Amino acid sequence: MAISDPKVLVIAGIRERWSAKERQQQAKTMNGVESWVYAFNGDYIGENSVTSNDIARYDILIGNTNYIRQSKHAEKLIKLINSRPAHTKWISLIEGCASDYLIPSPYIKTIFDSSDMVNCINRHSLSFLQSLTSTKVEYIGIPYPVDEIVKLRIPIEKRNKSVFCCGLLLKRWNDYHVAKQLGLSCYGYERGFSRKLKYIAKNWSEHRSIFNQNKAFDTVRHIYNDPNLQIRKIASQNDYFSDNANAYVWVNLDERYTWGRYVLDAAALGIPIISTDSTGHAAELFPLTTLDNAYNIEKAIELGKTLIEDFDFYKAVADYPLGKMEHLRPEIMRRKLLQSIGL
């Protein structure tokens, strides 16, 4: 096999097995770690079911680090890393918020040190992650299907005059406290909870309910106490894009140092988003509507009202990202990753 066409396996948290060729339709809107599967026409196996025999068949292994602070997940990854064939490259893909990695952990250092490369997903955290290990750490991130998402754009004049609160409604409510002041209808999402037995304790702890799948939405209604807030259930990836491409403004006051998928989605859809510098992409793609932090509600409201009242400003913000996402295309990200590990 030519080294330019390596066999690649992505290992992450969802317990399933599939290949890129089996789910080609999902490639059009995939904006998470699974995007690497499509970039290499590779395979995916959940970390709970992947074995040493599985990884022996691949040239490159991309392991999601989202759960490595938990001993059972970390020990499983360490065992897999150490059992890989000599020719196989292991790339640890940072997932979640960079602040999670501030907590001292021997697992993090062991996994990073045992990897061939660490893929950082947030530009602010690069120097910090480099300080944790002697292994090469690079800010690469995750491929993004730019061309396909751009096709989902809706002309400005056809958009609903609504505001999308990006953060899950039970995770944060600063988005809402901006949106409700903008004079437009606003909406956000919440997830129901699973009826699987392993989630019983979590359901009870968070919602004081075990099997009532509507309890999370009842909790949102009780806390927000706003009949004008539309609460939607988390949709499929395709529905997420089709539903939210209609919004006029997105509000994403995210305090996390992470990949910032909402910012990328808004940029591809040509929708102004009020976001934060911590997301990494916001300052690059939406410099006019990026805040220093997630708590500056007053400034966010001012920006939101200007977007609604000043069409020229709105269009300037919406058009600015055009042509600035080329480096995220799957074929370019693939080449960058291969170069980073010397293949």
Backbone hydrogen bonds in HBPLUS format (Angstrom, degrees):
<---DONOR---> <-ACCEPTOR-->    atom                        ^
c    i                          cat <-CA-CA->   ^        H-A-AA   ^      H-
h    n   atom  resd res      DA  || num        DHA   H-A  angle D-A-AA Bond
n    s   type  num  typ     dist DA aas  dist angle  dist       angle   num
A0005-ASP N   A0002-ALA O   2.90 MM   3  5.42 162.3  1.93 116.6 122.2     1
A0059-ASP N   A0007-LYS O   2.85 MM  52  5.21 150.0  1.94 135.2 145.0     2
A0060-ILE N   A0007-LYS O   3.09 MM  53  6.40 157.3  2.15 158.9 159.7     3
A0043-ASP N   A0008-VAL O   3.04 MM  35  6.45 160.0  2.08 154.9 161.0     4
A0009-LEU N   A0060-ILE O   3.01 MM  51  6.45 157.5  2.06 158.4 165.1     5
A0062-ILE N   A0009-LEU O   2.86 MM  53  6.22 168.0  1.88 163.7 167.1     6
A0010-VAL N   A0043-ASP O   2.91 MM  33  6.28 161.6  1.94 149.1 153.8     7
A0045-ILE N   A0010-VAL O   3.09 MM  35  6.52 157.9  2.14 164.8 169.6     8
A0011-ILE N   A0062-ILE O   2.84 MM  51  6.09 168.0  1.86 158.1 158.7     9
A0064-ASN N   A0011-ILE O   2.85 MM  53  6.05 174.5  1.85 174.9 175.9    10
A0047-GLU N   A0012-ALA O   2.67 MM  35  5.41 153.1  1.74 161.2 163.3    11
A0016-GLU N   A0014-ILE O   3.02 MM   2  5.98 114.3  2.46 114.7  98.4    12
A0046-GLY N   A0016-GLU O   2.93 MM  30  5.26 140.1  2.09 144.6 155.5    13
A0018-TRP N   A0044-TYR O   3.08 MM  26  5.37 156.9  2.14 143.4 147.6    14
A0044-TYR N   A0018-TRP O   2.77 MM  26  5.37 153.0  1.84 171.7 170.3    15
A0022-GLU N   A0019-SER O   3.01 MM   3  5.33 141.2  2.16 106.3 117.5    16
A0020-ALA N   A0042-GLY O   2.91 MM  22  5.66 164.4  1.93 167.8 165.0    17
A0023-ARG N   A0020-ALA O   3.14 MM   3  5.41 143.1  2.29 105.0 115.1    18
A0026-GLN N   A0023-ARG O   3.12 MM   3  5.70 135.5  2.32 113.6 123.5    19
A0027-ALA N   A0024-GLN O   3.06 MM   3  5.36 145.3  2.18 106.5 116.7    20
A0028-LYS N   A0025-GLN O   3.38 MM   3  6.05 157.0  2.44 113.2 117.7    21
A0029-THR N   A0026-GLN O   3.23 MM   3  5.86 150.6  2.32 115.8 121.8    22
A0030-MET N   A0026-GLN O   3.05 MM   4  5.93 120.6  2.42 149.1 165.5    23
A0035-SER N   A0032-GLY O   2.88 MM   3  5.70 165.9  1.90 124.9 129.4    24
A0036-TRP N   A0033-VAL O   3.19 MM   3  6.13 166.0  2.21 123.9 126.0    25
A0037-VAL N   A0034-GLU O   2.91 MM   3  5.37 141.8  2.06 110.1 120.7    26
A0039-ALA N   A0035-SER O   2.99 MM   4  6.28 151.8  2.08 147.7 156.6    27
A0040-PHE N   A0036-TRP O   3.30 MM   4  6.37 142.5  2.45 139.1 145.2    28
A0042-GLY N   A0037-VAL O   2.73 MM   5  4.76 162.5  1.76 149.2 150.7    29
A0041-ASN N   A0038-TYR O   3.24 MM   3  4.72 156.2  2.30  92.5  99.7    30
A0049-SER N   A0046-GLY O   3.04 MM   3  5.62 154.4  2.11 115.3 122.7    31
A0050-VAL N   A0046-GLY O   3.04 MM   4  6.10 135.8  2.24 156.5 169.8    32
A0054-ASP N   A0051-THR O   3.07 MM   3  5.10 124.2  2.39  94.3 108.5    33
A0055-ILE N   A0051-THR O   3.21 MM   4  6.64 161.8  2.24 154.2 156.0    34
A0056-ALA N   A0052-SER O   3.22 MM   4  6.31 137.2  2.41 141.2 151.3    35
A0057-ARG N   A0054-ASP O   3.17 MM   3  5.98 169.1  2.18 122.2 125.6    36
A0058-TYR N   A0055-ILE O   3.21 MM   3  5.63 169.2  2.23 119.1 119.6    37
A0089-LYS N   A0059-ASP O   2.90 MM  30  6.26 163.4  1.93 152.8 149.9    38
A0061-LEU N   A0089-LYS O   2.78 MM  28  6.14 160.7  1.82 168.0 174.1    39
A0091-ILE N   A0061-LEU O   2.74 MM  30  6.05 171.1  1.74 172.3 175.4    40
A0063-GLY N   A0091-ILE O   2.84 MM  28  6.16 153.0  1.91 157.0 166.1    41
A0093-LEU N   A0063-GLY O   2.84 MM  30  5.73 167.5  1.85 141.3 145.7    42
A0065-THR N   A0093-LEU O   3.01 MM  28  5.91 157.1  2.07 160.7 154.4    43
A0068-ILE N   A0065-THR O   3.23 MM   3  5.45 175.2  2.23 121.2 120.4    44
A0070-GLN N   A0067-TYR O   3.03 MM   3  5.75 164.2  2.05 121.9 127.1    45
A0073-HIS N   A0070-GLN O   3.15 MM   3  5.65 122.8  2.49 112.1 125.1    46
A0074-ALA N   A0070-GLN O   2.95 MM   4  6.10 169.0  1.96 161.8 165.4    47
A0075-GLU N   A0071-SER O   2.84 MM   4  5.87 169.2  1.86 155.8 158.6    48
A0076-LYS N   A0072-LYS O   3.31 MM   4  6.28 147.6  2.42 129.0 137.0    49
A0077-LEU N   A0073-HIS O   3.04 MM   4  6.34 160.1  2.08 150.7 155.7    50
A0078-ILE N   A0074-ALA O   2.90 MM   4  6.13 163.8  1.93 156.4 161.0    51
A0079-LYS N   A0075-GLU O   3.07 MM   4  6.16 157.7  2.12 140.3 146.1    52
A0080-LEU N   A0076-LYS O   3.06 MM   4  6.34 156.7  2.11 146.9 153.1    53
A0081-ILE N   A0077-LEU O   2.82 MM   4  6.06 166.2  1.84 158.3 161.9    54
A0082-ASN N   A0078-ILE O   3.02 MM   4  6.15 164.0  2.04 149.2 153.3    55
A0083-SER N   A0079-LYS O   3.14 MM   4  6.23 123.6  2.48 134.1 147.8    56
A0083-SER N   A0080-LEU O   3.07 MM   3  5.10 139.4  2.24  97.3 109.4    57
A0084-ARG N   A0081-ILE O   3.37 MM   3  5.56 166.3  2.39 106.4 110.4    58
A0088-THR N   A0085-PRO O   3.08 MM   3  5.36 152.9  2.15 109.7 118.0    59
A0116-ASP N   A0090-TRP O   2.79 MM  26  5.32 160.0  1.83 149.1 156.0    60
A0092-SER N   A0117-MET O   2.95 MM  25  6.42 152.3  2.03 159.0 161.3    61
A0119-ASN N   A0092-SER O   2.79 MM  27  6.05 162.7  1.82 154.9 160.9    62
A0094-ILE N   A0119-ASN O   3.06 MM  25  6.05 168.5  2.08 154.5 158.3    63
A0100-ASP N   A0097-CYS O   3.00 MM   3  5.65 154.2  2.07 116.7 124.1    64
A0098-ALA N   A0257-TYR O   2.88 MM 159  5.34 160.7  1.92 139.7 145.4    65
A0101-TYR N   A0098-ALA O   2.94 MM   3  5.57 149.3  2.04 115.9 124.1    66
A0102-LEU N   A0099-SER O   3.09 MM   3  5.19 164.1  2.12 105.9 110.6    67
A0110-THR N   A0106-PRO O   3.01 MM   4  6.14 161.8  2.05 146.9 152.5    68
A0111-ILE N   A0107-TYR O   2.93 MM   4  6.07 168.2  1.95 155.4 158.2    69
A0112-PHE N   A0108-ILE O   2.94 MM   4  6.09 167.8  1.95 154.6 158.5    70
A0113-ASP N   A0109-LYS O   2.85 MM   4  5.87 167.4  1.86 151.1 155.3    71
A0114-SER N   A0110-THR O   3.00 MM   4  6.04 139.8  2.16 139.7 150.0    72
A0115-SER N   A0112-PHE O   3.14 MM   3  5.23 153.5  2.21 103.5 111.7    73
A0118-VAL N   A0136-LYS O   2.87 MM  18  6.27 153.9  1.94 156.0 163.3    74
A0138-GLU N   A0118-VAL O   3.02 MM  20  6.42 160.2  2.06 173.5 179.8    75
A0120-CYS N   A0138-GLU O   2.75 MM  18  5.70 162.9  1.78 151.7 154.4    76
A0140-ILE N   A0120-CYS O   3.18 MM  20  6.10 135.3  2.39 148.0 157.4    77
A0125-SER N   A0122-ASN O   3.01 MM   3  5.63 144.1  2.14 116.6 126.1    78
A0129-LEU N   A0125-SER O   3.00 MM   4  6.19 170.6  2.01 164.2 166.2    79
A0130-GLN N   A0126-LEU O   2.96 MM   4  6.16 153.5  2.03 152.1 160.0    80
A0131-SER N   A0127-SER O   3.16 MM   4  6.40 134.8  2.38 138.7 149.6    81
A0131-SER N   A0128-PHE O   3.01 MM   3  5.21 132.4  2.25  99.7 112.8    82
A0132-LEU N   A0129-LEU O   3.13 MM   3  5.34 154.6  2.19 105.2 112.8    83
A0144-TYR N   A0328-LEU O   2.82 MM 184  5.35 166.6  1.84 152.6 151.1    84
A0146-VAL N   A0144-TYR O   2.82 MM   2  5.59 136.0  2.01 109.6  95.6    85
A0149-ILE N   A0145-PRO O   3.13 MM   4  6.35 165.3  2.15 164.4 168.9    86
A0150-VAL N   A0146-VAL O   3.02 MM   4  6.14 162.6  2.05 160.7 165.5    87
A0152-LEU N   A0149-ILE O   2.89 MM   3  5.34 153.8  1.96 112.8 121.2    88
A0153-ARG N   A0150-VAL O   3.15 MM   3  5.57 166.4  2.17 117.0 119.0    89
A0158-LYS N   A0155-PRO O   2.92 MM   3  5.44 152.4  2.00 116.2 125.1    90
A0159-ARG N   A0156-ILE O   3.16 MM   3  5.41 167.9  2.17 112.7 116.4    91
A0160-ASN N   A0246-ASN O   2.74 MM  86  5.53 137.5  1.91 141.7 156.0    92
A0162-SER N   A0160-ASN O   2.86 MM   2  5.44 130.8  2.11 105.4  90.5    93
A0248-TYR N   A0162-SER O   2.93 MM  86  5.46 154.1  1.99 142.5 150.8    94
A0249-VAL N   A0162-SER O   3.41 MM  87  6.81 156.6  2.47 153.9 157.8    95
A0163-VAL N   A0185-SER O   2.83 MM  22  6.27 148.9  1.93 148.7 159.2    96
A0187-TYR N   A0163-VAL O   3.04 MM  24  6.49 151.8  2.12 167.2 172.3    97
A0164-PHE N   A0249-VAL O   2.98 MM  85  6.42 159.9  2.02 156.1 160.5    98
A0251-VAL N   A0164-PHE O   2.90 MM  87  6.18 162.5  1.93 169.0 165.9    99
A0165-CYS N   A0187-TYR O   2.86 MM  22  6.01 175.3  1.86 172.9 173.2   100
A0166-CYS N   A0251-VAL O   2.98 MM  85  5.97 167.6  2.00 158.9 162.5   101
A0171-LYS N   A0168-LEU O   2.87 MM   3  5.19 156.7  1.92 114.2 122.0   102
A0172-ARG N   A0168-LEU O   3.18 MM   4  6.51 156.4  2.24 169.2 174.8   103
A0169-LEU N   A0189-TYR O   3.00 MM  20  6.08 164.7  2.03 164.0 169.0   104
A0177-HIS N   A0173-TRP O   3.17 MM   4  6.45 154.2  2.24 144.5 151.2   105
A0178-VAL N   A0175-ASP O   3.18 MM   3  5.43 147.3  2.29 102.7 112.3   106
A0179-ALA N   A0175-ASP O   2.94 MM   4  6.23 173.6  1.94 155.5 157.1   107
A0180-LYS N   A0176-TYR O   2.88 MM   4  5.93 168.5  1.90 161.7 161.8   108
A0181-GLN N   A0178-VAL O   3.01 MM   3  5.64 154.4  2.07 118.5 126.2   109
A0182-LEU N   A0179-ALA O   3.11 MM   3  5.48 169.4  2.12 117.5 120.3   110
A0230-GLN N   A0186-CYS O   3.11 MM  44  6.42 175.9  2.11 150.2 150.8   111
A0188-GLY N   A0230-GLN O   3.04 MM  42  6.53 151.5  2.12 167.9 176.8   112
A0232-ARG N   A0188-GLY O   2.86 MM  44  6.06 167.2  1.87 159.0 163.1   113
A0190-GLU N   A0232-ARG O   2.91 MM  42  6.33 144.5  2.04 164.0 173.9   114
A0234-ILE N   A0190-GLU O   3.17 MM  44  5.88 142.1  2.32 135.7 139.0   115
A0199-TYR N   A0196-LYS O   3.02 MM   3  5.74 162.4  2.06 121.7 127.2   116
A0200-ILE N   A0197-LEU O   3.13 MM   3  5.43 171.6  2.13 117.5 119.3   117
A0203-ASN N   A0199-TYR O   2.87 MM   4  6.04 164.3  1.89 159.0 163.5   118
A0204-TRP N   A0200-ILE O   2.98 MM   4  6.19 160.2  2.02 151.7 156.8   119
A0205-SER N   A0201-ALA O   2.91 MM   4  6.07 160.3  1.95 148.9 154.8   120
A0206-GLU N   A0202-LYS O   3.00 MM   4  6.11 163.1  2.03 153.8 157.1   121
A0207-HIS N   A0203-ASN O   2.86 MM   4  5.65 155.4  1.92 144.6 152.1   122
A0208-ARG N   A0204-TRP O   2.85 MM   4  4.18 140.6  2.01 116.9 122.1   123
A0215-LYS N   A0212-ASN O   3.07 MM   3  5.53 166.7  2.09 118.2 121.7   124
A0217-PHE N   A0214-ASN O   3.07 MM   3  5.38 121.0  2.44 104.1 118.2   125
A0218-ASP N   A0214-ASN O   2.98 MM   4  6.31 150.5  2.07 151.3 160.8   126
A0219-THR N   A0215-LYS O   2.85 MM   4  6.11 149.4  1.94 149.3 157.9   127
A0220-VAL N   A0216-ALA O   3.06 MM   4  6.37 151.8  2.14 141.7 148.6   128
A0221-ARG N   A0217-PHE O   3.02 MM   4  6.26 165.4  2.04 147.5 151.1   129
A0222-HIS N   A0218-ASP O   2.98 MM   4  6.18 155.2  2.04 145.7 152.3   130
A0223-ILE N   A0219-THR O   2.97 MM   4  6.16 163.4  2.00 152.2 156.2   131
A0224-TYR N   A0220-VAL O   2.90 MM   4  5.92 174.0  1.90 161.8 163.5   132
A0225-ASN N   A0221-ARG O   2.87 MM   4  5.38 146.6  1.98 131.7 142.5   133
A0229-LEU N   A0226-ASP O   3.06 MM   3  5.60 165.9  2.08 118.3 122.8   134
A0240-TYR N   A0236-SER O   2.80 MM   4  5.96 151.5  1.88 153.3 162.1   135
A0241-PHE N   A0237-GLN O   3.33 MM   4  6.62 156.3  2.38 146.3 149.7   136
A0242-SER N   A0238-ASN O   3.12 MM   4  6.38 171.7  2.12 153.3 155.7   137
A0243-ASP N   A0239-ASP O   2.79 MM   4  5.74 160.7  1.83 151.1 156.3   138
A0244-ASN N   A0240-TYR O   3.13 MM   4  6.07 161.1  2.16 140.9 146.2   139
A0245-ALA N   A0241-PHE O   2.98 MM   4  5.79 135.5  2.18 147.4 154.5   140
A0247-ALA N   A0244-ASN O   3.25 MM   3  5.39 156.3  2.31 102.9 109.3   141
A0250-TRP N   A0272-PRO O   3.08 MM  22  6.43 162.8  2.11 154.8 159.5   142
A0274-ILE N   A0250-TRP O   2.94 MM  24  6.38 158.6  1.99 152.5 154.9   143
A0252-ASN N   A0274-ILE O   2.77 MM  22  5.87 173.3  1.77 165.9 166.2   144
A0254-ASP N   A0252-ASN O   2.86 MM   2  5.50 132.9  2.08 106.9  92.2   145
A0264-LEU N   A0260-GLY O   3.38 MM   4  6.79 157.8  2.43 148.0 153.7   146
A0265-ASP N   A0261-ARG O   2.85 MM   4  6.10 163.3  1.88 157.7 162.5   147
A0266-ALA N   A0262-TYR O   2.90 MM   4  6.09 164.5  1.93 150.9 154.9   148
A0267-ALA N   A0263-VAL O   2.97 MM   4  6.14 157.0  2.02 146.0 152.7   149
A0268-ALA N   A0264-LEU O   2.96 MM   4  6.21 163.7  1.99 153.1 156.6   150
A0269-LEU N   A0265-ASP O   2.94 MM   4  6.11 151.1  2.02 147.7 156.2   151
A0270-GLY N   A0266-ALA O   2.86 MM   4  5.87 114.0  2.30 137.8 153.7   152
A0271-ILE N   A0266-ALA O   2.92 MM   5  4.99 164.9  1.95 145.0 147.4   153
A0270-GLY N   A0267-ALA O   3.19 MM   3  5.05 147.2  2.30  95.0 104.8   154
A0275-SER N   A0289-THR O   3.20 MM  14  6.67 147.3  2.31 147.0 156.6   155
A0291-LEU N   A0275-SER O   2.81 MM  16  6.14 168.2  1.83 150.1 152.3   156
A0279-THR N   A0276-THR O   3.29 MM   3  5.97 156.0  2.36 114.5 119.8   157
A0277-ASP N   A0291-LEU O   2.88 MM  14  6.04 140.8  2.03 169.3 176.0   158
A0280-GLY N   A0277-ASP O   3.05 MM   3  5.78 166.3  2.07 121.6 126.0   159
A0284-GLU N   A0281-HIS O   3.04 MM   3  5.29 127.4  2.33 103.5 117.8   160
A0285-LEU N   A0281-HIS O   2.93 MM   4  6.08 156.0  1.98 162.1 169.6   161
A0286-PHE N   A0282-ALA O   2.64 MM   4  5.19 156.4  1.70 148.9 155.4   162
A0289-THR N   A0286-PHE O   3.12 MM   3  5.61 153.7  2.19 114.9 122.4   163
A0297-ILE N   A0295-TYR O   2.88 MM   2  5.62 132.7  2.11 107.5  93.0   164
A0300-ALA N   A0296-ASN O   3.13 MM   4  6.36 158.4  2.18 148.6 155.3   165
A0301-ILE N   A0297-ILE O   2.89 MM   4  6.12 158.1  1.94 156.5 161.4   166
A0302-GLU N   A0298-GLU O   3.07 MM   4  6.32 158.2  2.12 145.4 151.6   167
A0303-LEU N   A0299-LYS O   2.94 MM   4  6.22 158.7  1.99 151.1 156.1   168
A0304-GLY N   A0300-ALA O   2.90 MM   4  6.10 159.0  1.94 147.4 153.7   169
A0305-LYS N   A0301-ILE O   2.93 MM   4  6.14 162.5  1.96 155.1 158.5   170
A0306-THR N   A0302-GLU O   3.08 MM   4  6.28 152.4  2.16 142.7 150.4   171
A0307-LEU N   A0303-LEU O   2.95 MM   4  6.22 156.5  2.01 151.5 157.6   172
A0308-ILE N   A0304-GLY O   3.15 MM   4  6.39 150.9  2.23 144.3 151.7   173
A0309-GLU N   A0305-LYS O   2.92 MM   4  6.04 151.9  2.00 147.6 155.2   174
A0310-ASP N   A0306-THR O   2.82 MM   4  5.51 150.6  1.91 149.0 153.9   175
A0314-TYR N   A0310-ASP O   2.97 MM   4  6.26 160.7  2.01 151.9 158.1   176
A0315-LYS N   A0311-PHE O   2.84 MM   4  6.07 164.6  1.86 155.8 158.6   177
A0316-ALA N   A0312-ASP O   2.97 MM   4  6.11 153.8  2.04 142.8 150.3   178
A0317-VAL N   A0313-PHE O   3.00 MM   4  6.23 159.1  2.04 153.2 157.8   179
A0318-ALA N   A0314-TYR O   2.93 MM   4  6.15 160.9  1.96 150.7 156.6   180
A0319-ASP N   A0315-LYS O   2.89 MM   4  5.93 153.8  1.95 147.9 153.9   181
A0320-TYR N   A0316-ALA O   3.12 MM   4  5.99 135.3  2.33 137.7 147.3   182
A0322-LEU N   A0319-ASP O   3.04 MM   3  5.65 156.9  2.09 122.1 129.3   183
A0324-LYS N   A0321-PRO O   2.87 MM   3  5.26 161.4  1.90 143.3 141.3   184
A0328-LEU N   A0325-MET O   3.01 MM   3  5.60 162.0  2.04 118.5 124.4   185
A0329-ARG N   A0326-GLU O   3.15 MM   3  5.66 169.9  2.16 117.9 121.1   186
A0332-ILE N   A0329-ARG O   2.99 MM   3  5.39 125.5  2.30 110.5 124.5   187
A0333-MET N   A0329-ARG O   2.94 MM   4  6.16 164.1  1.96 163.4 168.7   188
A0334-ARG N   A0330-PRO O   2.87 MM   4  5.93 153.0  1.94 146.3 154.0   189
A0335-ARG N   A0331-GLU O   3.27 MM   4  6.36 158.8  2.32 132.6 137.5   190
A0336-LYS N   A0332-ILE O   3.00 MM   4  6.24 155.2  2.07 145.8 152.9   191
A0337-LEU N   A0333-MET O   2.97 MM   4  6.13 158.7  2.02 149.2 154.0   192
A0338-LEU N   A0334-ARG O   3.07 MM   4  6.31 165.9  2.09 153.4 156.8   193
A0339-GLN N   A0335-ARG O   3.03 MM   4  6.19 158.5  2.08 147.1 152.9   194
A0340-SER N   A0336-LYS O   3.02 MM   4  6.17 146.5  2.14 141.5 150.6   195
A0341-ILE N   A0337-LEU O   3.25 MM   4  6.61 136.5  2.45 145.0 155.0   196
A0343-LEU N   A0338-LEU O   2.82 MM   5  5.03 169.1  1.83 153.1 149.7   197
A0342-GLY N   A0339-GLN O   3.19 MM   3  4.97 161.7  2.23  99.2 103.8   198
